[in-house]
Amino acid sequence: MENMDLNRLSQRTGITVRKLRYVLDHDLLPFRSWDINEESVGKARTFDDKTGVLIACAAFLLEAGYKRGAVKNLLN
């Protein structure tokens, strides 16, 4: 397993970085494994493959027309 950032996940899934960032910024996942500490401010958020899959799933659901609340409920 490798850590990746949103650019890499976007390349792997075809989902725009903007949509992936939306998922993270609106806390649609059941947990937060990408906490940002003071040393990381301004750097890309990184996460493992499992978290990447959840981020991509949430983004796909949003693109399919699901509302934010529904996506959050499905993934929690």
N, C-alpha and C positions, 0 to 999 in steps of 0.2 A: 504494500500500500504506500502511495506517495501522497504528500501534501500538495494541494493545488490551490490556485486562486480563481477568481471569477473569470479572468480572461481564458485560462486553460479550460475551465468548465464550459464556457461558451463555445470554445472550439470543438470540444468533444460532443456537445449536445445540439449545437445549432441555435440555442436560445441566446438572445441578446444579453449582453452584460447588464444593460439597464433593467431588464425583466428579472434577472437573477438578483441584482442588488435590491430590487423592490421586495422580493421575498424576504431577504435578510432584514431590511430596514423596517418592515412591518411585522416582524416576529411571527412568521407563519409556521415556524418549525416548533416541535415540542421541547426543544432544548437549545441551548446556546453553547456551542463548542468553539466559538471563534471570538471569545472575549478579547477586547483591545485594551492593553495596558499602556502606560505612559510611553514606554519605549517603542511601541508599535504604532503610535499615532502618525498618520500620514503614509503608512505602508499598507500594502494590499493584505486583506484578510485571507488567511489560509485555513484549509480544513481538510479532513481526510475523505477518502472515497465514499464512505457510507453517508457522511453529511452531504457530499456532493450529489448523491443520488436523491436524497430527500429534497434538497434545494431544487434540483431539476424536476422532480415530481410535482412540487408545489407550483413551479413556473408553468409546466405543461397543463396543470389543472386550471390555472388562471387563463392561459391562452385558449383553453377549451370552453371558457365562459363561466366557470365557477366563480362565485363571489368570494371575497377574502375570508369572511367568517366561515363559509363552508369548507374552504381549503384548510383553514386552521383546525376546524373540528375533525376533518378527515385524518389529518396527520397527528393529532394529539391522542 
